[in-house]
Amino acid sequence: MKSISKIIGAVILLLILSPVVLAQSQNGLDNRAVKVNYPWPGWYIPVYCGGTHVDDLVGSVLVQGIFITTKDGAFKANYVMKGEGKSVTTGEVFKIHEVDKFISEEEGYYSPINLIGENGTHYVMILISDSSGGIIGFDKALCPGN
């Protein structure tokens, strides 16, 4: 099983290597913005229902987002991932919609994730991870209709 920290580390590496850097001015501060738009064929997430690990999904998503470093050194990130993933347990194919937001070095990432299966299985999770991408836990892990 791949660790989330390795996956998020790979995303950050891709973001550094692949994007176009733009100078922006916002509220009088010069910001450096990195816009990204690339496929990620190795997407992975453990799936929880309540506090129980019920499955793992592996798939491919398109990552679109922006990473900003302000003149005073603050870092902000927001990106959306959409695509398809397959259940390791059942083989069911899921539509993936994940939104990741970097809150701060202290608080890490906040990531609402919506997974809708072709057979009616549905998972809604909110992943909380530290600033290096290591999973802290799931703020919410629901299985509506299951």
VEXKOL-496031 format. One record per residue (C-alpha): residue number from 1; residue in three letters; x, y, z. Coordinates in Angstrom, 3 decimals. Layout:
BEGIN
<r NUM ALA <X Y Z>> ...
This chain:
BEGIN
<r 1 MET <0.000 0.000 0.000>> <r 2 LYS <1.386 3.387 -0.992>> <r 3 SER <1.598 6.060 1.651>> <r 4 ILE <-0.256 9.317 1.195>> <r 5 SER <2.905 11.238 2.108>> <r 6 LYS <4.762 9.757 -0.883>> <r 7 ILE <1.840 10.603 -3.158>> <r 8 ILE <1.528 14.202 -1.990>> <r 9 GLY <5.334 14.525 -2.189>> <r 10 ALA <5.170 13.386 -5.810>> <r 11 VAL <2.406 15.922 -6.514>> <r 12 ILE <4.494 18.725 -5.027>> <r 13 LEU <7.521 17.631 -7.078>> <r 14 LEU <5.421 17.635 -10.256>> <r 15 LEU <4.079 21.050 -9.354>> <r 16 ILE <7.573 22.424 -9.023>> <r 17 LEU <8.828 20.897 -12.271>> <r 18 SER <5.893 21.305 -14.649>> <r 19 PRO <4.077 24.623 -14.158>> <r 20 VAL <4.225 28.110 -15.546>> <r 21 VAL <5.249 30.693 -12.943>> <r 22 LEU <3.347 33.956 -13.032>> <r 23 ALA <3.925 37.166 -11.116>> <r 24 GLN <0.716 38.501 -9.626>> <r 25 SER <-0.148 41.432 -7.441>> <r 26 GLN <-2.801 40.952 -4.796>> <r 27 ASN <-3.571 43.492 -2.074>> <r 28 GLY <-0.255 45.234 -2.687>> <r 29 LEU <1.842 42.070 -2.242>> <r 30 ASP <3.854 40.509 -5.041>> <r 31 ASN <2.953 36.841 -5.162>> <r 32 ARG <4.477 33.956 -7.096>> <r 33 ALA <1.733 31.730 -8.454>> <r 34 VAL <2.249 28.303 -9.934>> <r 35 LYS <-0.668 27.053 -12.011>> <r 36 VAL <-0.856 23.343 -12.674>> <r 37 ASN <-2.817 21.143 -15.038>> <r 38 TYR <-1.536 17.600 -15.525>> <r 39 PRO <-2.680 13.954 -15.417>> <r 40 TRP <-1.772 11.841 -12.399>> <r 41 PRO <-2.031 8.144 -13.308>> <r 42 GLY <-0.961 6.841 -9.861>> <r 43 TRP <-3.704 8.344 -7.671>> <r 44 TYR <-4.517 6.299 -4.557>> <r 45 ILE <-6.706 6.689 -1.467>> <r 46 PRO <-7.642 4.418 1.441>> <r 47 VAL <-11.436 4.408 1.839>> <r 48 TYR <-13.037 4.663 5.266>> <r 49 CYS <-16.651 4.242 6.310>> <r 50 GLY <-17.072 5.703 9.777>> <r 51 GLY <-13.818 4.739 11.474>> <r 52 THR <-13.391 1.485 9.533>> <r 53 HIS <-11.035 0.967 6.591>> <r 54 VAL <-13.270 -0.678 3.966>> <r 55 ASP <-11.367 -0.453 0.679>> <r 56 ASP <-8.605 1.168 -1.337>> <r 57 LEU <-9.057 2.961 -4.649>> <r 58 VAL <-6.410 3.235 -7.345>> <r 59 GLY <-6.875 5.299 -10.464>> <r 60 SER <-6.050 8.249 -12.642>> <r 61 VAL <-7.026 11.885 -12.101>> <r 62 LEU <-6.496 15.247 -13.746>> <r 63 VAL <-4.930 17.716 -11.305>> <r 64 GLN <-5.751 21.408 -11.749>> <r 65 GLY <-4.782 24.062 -9.263>> <r 66 ILE <-2.709 26.944 -8.090>> <r 67 PHE <0.099 27.247 -5.554>> <r 68 ILE <0.954 30.723 -4.257>> <r 69 THR <3.931 31.953 -2.283>> <r 70 THR <3.409 35.502 -1.059>> <r 71 LYS <6.171 38.068 -0.785>> <r 72 ASP <6.230 37.542 2.988>> <r 73 GLY <6.832 33.794 2.469>> <r 74 ALA <3.366 32.434 3.246>> <r 75 PHE <2.357 29.394 1.172>> <r 76 LYS <-1.167 28.706 -0.080>> <r 77 ALA <-2.423 25.894 -2.280>> <r 78 ASN <-5.749 24.882 -3.782>> <r 79 TYR <-6.240 22.156 -6.328>> <r 80 VAL <-8.964 19.897 -7.700>> <r 81 MET <-8.571 16.297 -8.833>> <r 82 LYS <-11.165 14.590 -11.031>> <r 83 GLY <-11.016 11.194 -12.668>> <r 84 GLU <-11.723 7.505 -12.136>> <r 85 GLY <-10.548 4.976 -9.616>> <r 86 LYS <-11.092 1.265 -9.209>> <r 87 SER <-11.845 -0.575 -5.992>> <r 88 VAL <-9.045 -2.957 -5.033>> <r 89 THR <-11.611 -5.110 -3.191>> <r 90 THR <-14.606 -5.293 -5.562>> <r 91 GLY <-13.386 -3.911 -8.893>> <r 92 GLU <-16.176 -1.295 -8.919>> <r 93 VAL <-15.222 1.850 -10.853>> <r 94 PHE <-15.672 5.193 -9.074>> <r 95 LYS <-15.886 8.797 -10.252>> <r 96 ILE <-13.417 10.798 -8.167>> <r 97 HIS <-13.794 14.412 -7.094>> <r 98 GLU <-11.216 15.662 -4.595>> <r 99 VAL <-10.500 19.246 -3.535>> <r 100 ASP <-7.275 19.862 -1.606>> <r 101 LYS <-6.584 23.058 0.297>> <r 102 PHE <-3.347 23.770 2.135>> <r 103 ILE <-4.311 25.606 5.328>> <r 104 SER <-0.939 26.281 6.994>> <r 105 GLU <2.285 24.555 8.077>> <r 106 GLU <0.666 23.856 11.438>> <r 107 GLU <-2.681 22.648 10.116>> <r 108 GLY <-1.639 20.922 6.868>> <r 109 TYR <-4.140 19.938 4.171>> <r 110 TYR <-7.939 19.771 4.259>> <r 111 SER <-9.334 17.546 1.488>> <r 112 PRO <-13.033 16.828 0.879>> <r 113 ILE <-13.319 13.717 -1.320>> <r 114 ASN <-16.445 12.432 -3.082>> <r 115 LEU <-16.354 8.921 -4.587>> <r 116 ILE <-19.370 7.701 -6.596>> <r 117 GLY <-19.383 4.084 -7.771>> <r 118 GLU <-20.929 2.715 -10.956>> <r 119 ASN <-22.910 0.201 -8.856>> <r 120 GLY <-24.336 2.835 -6.498>> <r 121 THR <-21.639 2.733 -3.800>> <r 122 HIS <-20.944 6.234 -2.482>> <r 123 TYR <-18.245 7.490 -0.097>> <r 124 VAL <-17.808 11.018 1.235>> <r 125 MET <-14.630 11.669 3.202>> <r 126 ILE <-12.742 14.670 4.532>> <r 127 LEU <-9.062 13.832 4.753>> <r 128 ILE <-6.811 15.788 7.098>> <r 129 SER <-3.077 15.478 6.448>> <r 130 ASP <0.012 17.195 7.808>> <r 131 SER <2.062 19.668 5.781>> <r 132 SER <4.303 16.874 4.441>> <r 133 GLY <1.268 14.889 3.242>> <r 134 GLY <1.125 12.260 5.998>> <r 135 ILE <-2.427 11.256 6.926>> <r 136 ILE <-3.547 12.546 10.294>> <r 137 GLY <-7.036 11.132 9.926>> <r 138 PHE <-10.476 11.564 8.470>> <r 139 ASP <-12.613 14.383 9.832>> <r 140 LYS <-15.613 12.781 8.186>> <r 141 ALA <-16.029 9.389 6.501>> <r 142 LEU <-19.602 8.671 5.434>> <r 143 CYS <-21.161 6.013 3.263>> <r 144 PRO <-24.577 7.385 2.275>> <r 145 GLY <-26.867 4.725 0.881>> <r 146 ASN <-24.508 1.819 1.636>> 
